[in-house]
Amino acid sequence: YLYTDGSCFEHFFLPTSIDPMPRNFFFLLDTSESMKYSNKLDNAKKALINFIDSLSPRDSLTIQTFAGKGTIDLWGVRPGTEEEKKDAKVFISKIKVVDDYRIWGTDLHEALLEALIRAQHDGEETQNDTVDVLVLISDAWASAGETDRAKIAKHVYDLNKDGSVKIFTLGFQGQADMTLLDAIALMNGGISAPILQGNEDFASQITLFLGSELGTILLSDVTVKITGEDVTVMGETKKMYPLLAEGYEVVIRGLIGLPHARDANAPIKAITTAATMDNIQNWEVSTVVDLDDPVKSSLCYQSYAHSRISQLVRMREAAEFLGDDIVKSLLNLADSNCKEEEFSDCIKAEALDLAIKANVVAKGLTAMVTVNDDQCMDTDEAAEICVDGTTPDGNKESYEPKYGESTDGIMQSSTMTYGYADEYGYTSASIEISCSTLFFVLTMLSMLLFAIA
């Protein structure tokens, strides 16, 4: 499916009749002392045993444990036959927390590099249609060996520049270095996810993640290109998907420029390329500009804004952590002529501008300022939504607090605050008063649009 209104586009891709690809799994399991608390290690072991049952003889498996050194115990590489799966379960059941004080701590750097080298070697020994996946499960920060987080992430990225191994990371919330784990996954074609505290059934969370993200892999190295005669594509959301599992779809949104403003006859084409079990395949779909559905057009832009802002915020965090050079290779800005000195500032500027134009409340960028106002005027007697920022006479009043000023009922932000104005204008200095009921309705609308996206 491909839709465009001449300025915004969205493309949904869901393959059919695709055979699953064989998988080469490499599990990297933290067995440092902290993993014994809250039964974290026992739950991780239970999840791995559950996942092993899903392996087929076409799949292969390696398990490496680590703590104060990169490798404590190692099993594999073995195929996913019934006999080997039984042996793997026995190995997992015997895994224990390291109690030798000489190797206390967590050497994430050495563990990741050793696991990556092994996974790459195993991948070279398998067929070309096999997907190589490394899954890290940890609850710690790097406390042994190399502890510079940026260096750890960069060294892993440099060793895996060809993207041959997709790295997924799972960290126990509140204890694991999720910033580092997220950066590693982001740069190496994987996904990071927190294992949430407050629910000690960690095994179910890990099992669900592995089953949904890696259970049945249909495609790898998926890329989408939006093209057309004299069409300019700008600010697109994620357009490269290292893996596509069953039950998921590829979604890409962005902005386009046409040679003639809103030309209803301008053809737009989406070309999707991916590796399958058999070979490299291409899928193509085309459409023309749709000028007749303003509701769909509005939803297209709002959905794009939510997706793009989330992408930009994540990339900005990665840029501040890793530096600009690596992130520049992963992200194309809508405005290639940004004048900011730091690339991370350019990312923030685009996200902020988009949040303002789309009326989106985005963490760290914008905020809704609300106040209980007895003079807020109802649109009619039955309405619960007040006319924003008006007196009973219908005249607009503005409120301009200084940052840090104590004012009853006013919430302030050190970065950006906004409220609705006549032409949806926003500034960081002028704040329009809105009613609490309006805030509630707008919040619900934002949630609805996010769900649609």
C-alpha positions, 0 to 999 in steps of 0.5 A, spaced: 500 500 500 502 506 498 499 513 499 501 520 498 497 527 498 503 530 494 507 533 500 506 527 505 507 519 503 506 513 507 508 506 505 506 499 508 509 493 506 507 486 508 510 480 504 506 474 503 507 466 501 514 467 504 518 461 507 521 462 513 529 463 513 534 459 517 537 462 523 544 462 526 543 464 534 548 466 538 546 468 546 550 472 550 548 471 557 551 475 563 552 471 569 556 476 574 554 476 581 548 481 580 544 476 576 543 472 582 538 477 585 531 477 584 532 471 580 534 474 574 539 469 572 534 463 573 528 467 569 533 468 563 535 461 563 528 459 563 526 463 557 532 460 553 530 453 555 523 455 552 525 459 546 530 453 544 524 449 543 522 453 537 528 451 533 528 447 527 534 442 525 535 448 519 537 453 525 543 453 529 545 455 536 551 457 540 551 460 548 556 464 551 556 466 558 560 472 561 562 476 567 569 479 569 572 476 563 569 475 556 567 468 556 566 464 562 562 458 559 561 456 551 556 451 548 556 450 541 555 451 535 550 446 534 544 445 530 537 445 532 536 437 532 532 434 538 538 431 541 542 437 540 536 441 543 536 437 549 544 437 550 543 445 550 538 445 555 542 441 560 548 446 559 543 452 560 540 448 567 548 448 569 549 455 568 551 459 575 552 466 577 560 467 578 562 466 585 570 467 583 572 474 586 578 474 581 573 475 575 567 479 579 564 485 575 562 485 568 566 485 562 561 487 556 567 490 551 570 483 551 564 479 551 561 482 545 567 482 541 569 475 542 561 473 541 561 477 535 567 474 532 564 467 534 558 469 531 561 471 524 565 465 524 559 461 525 555 465 519 561 464 514 560 456 515 553 456 514 549 457 508 548 464 505 540 464 506 541 464 514 540 470 518 546 471 524 543 474 530 546 475 537 542 476 543 545 479 549 542 479 556 545 483 562 543 487 568 550 491 568 554 496 566 561 495 564 565 495 570 571 490 568 576 491 562 574 497 557 569 501 561 568 507 556 561 506 553 562 510 547 569 506 545 565 499 547 559 501 542 564 504 537 569 497 537 563 493 536 560 497 530 567 497 527 567 490 527 560 489 525 560 494 519 558 490 514 552 488 518 552 481 517 550 480 525 544 483 527 545 484 535 539 485 539 540 487 547 535 485 553 537 489 559 534 489 566 531 496 567 534 500 573 540 496 573 543 495 566 546 500 562 540 501 557 543 507 553 549 503 551 545 497 550 540 501 545 546 504 542 549 497 540 542 495 537 541 501 533 548 501 530 548 493 529 541 492 526 537 490 532 532 492 537 533 493 544 528 492 550 528 493 557 526 487 562 521 491 566 522 491 574 516 490 578 514 484 575 519 478 577 516 474 571 522 476 567 522 469 563 515 471 560 518 478 558 524 475 555 520 469 552 515 474 548 521 478 546 524 473 543 518 469 540 515 476 537 522 479 534 525 473 532 521 467 532 519 466 524 524 471 520 521 472 513 526 477 510 533 480 512 536 486 510 530 490 507 530 496 504 525 501 501 526 506 496 521 512 494 522 514 487 518 518 481 520 523 476 523 529 479 520 527 486 524 529 492 524 525 498 525 528 505 525 526 512 523 519 511 522 515 517 526 508 518 527 505 511 532 499 512 529 493 516 535 488 518 530 483 519 522 482 518 519 477 523 512 474 521 506 478 524 510 485 522 510 489 517 514 495 514 512 502 514 515 508 512 513 515 512 516 521 509 515 528 506 516 529 498 516 534 493 513 534 486 516 538 480 509 542 480 505 543 486 500 538 488 500 535 481 495 530 481 498 526 475 505 525 478 506 518 479 510 515 485 513 508 486 515 504 492 521 499 491 522 494 496 528 490 496 530 484 501 533 477 502 529 471 502 530 464 503 531 463 496 534 469 493 534 477 493 527 479 491 524 486 489 517 488 490 514 494 487 507 498 488 505 505 485 500 510 486 498 517 484 497 523 488 490 523 492 487 530 493 480 528 495 481 526 502 483 531 507 482 526 513 487 521 510 492 527 508 491 530 515 492 523 518 498 521 514 502 528 516 500 526 524 502 519 523 509 521 520 510 526 525 509 521 531 514 516 527 519 521 525 519 525 532 521 518 535 526 516 530 529 523 531 529 523 539 532 516 539 538 518 534 539 525 538 541 521 544 545 516 540 549 522 537 550 525 544 553 518 546 557 516 540 558 522 536 556 525 530 560 521 525 556 514 526 549 517 527 550 521 520 551 515 516 544 512 519 540 518 518 538 523 513 535 530 515 529 533 512 534 539 511 541 538 509 543 545 510 542 545 518 547 551 520 548 548 527 555 546 529 553 539 532 549 534 528 545 532 534 543 540 535 540 539 527 536 533 529 533 536 535 532 542 531 528 538 526 524 534 531 522 541 535 520 544 528 516 538 526 513 537 533 510 545 533 507 544 526 504 537 528 501 540 535 505 534 538 507 533 545 514 530 545 518 529 551 524 533 552 521 538 546 514 541 547 509 541 553 502 543 554 501 548 559 494 548 562 491 552 568 484 552 571 481 558 569 474 560 571 473 565 566 474 559 560 468 560 556 464 554 553 463 553 546 455 552 548 451 550 554 452 542 553 460 542 551 465 540 556 471 543 551 472 551 553 474 556 548 482 556 549 485 562 552 478 567 551 474 571 556 467 571 557 467 576 552 471 572 547 477 576 547 484 572 547 488 573 553 495 571 553 500 569 559 507 570 559 511 567 565 518 568 566 522 561 567 522 559 574 516 564 576 512 561 581 505 561 579 499 557 581 496 552 576 501 553 571 506 547 569 513 550 566 518 547 562 526 549 561 526 547 554 519 549 550 512 550 552 506 551 548 498 552 547 494 553 542 493 560 539 489 563 533 494 560 527 497 554 531 503 559 532 508 557 538 514 560 541 518 559 547 517 565 550 509 566 549 505 561 552 497 561 551 492 559 557 488 553 555 483 549 559 484 542 563 479 539 559 482 541 553 488 538 555 485 532 556 481 532 549 488 533 546 492 528 549 486 523 547 487 525 540 494 525 540 494 518 543 489 516 538 493 518 532 499 515 535 495 508 535 493 509 528 501 510 526 
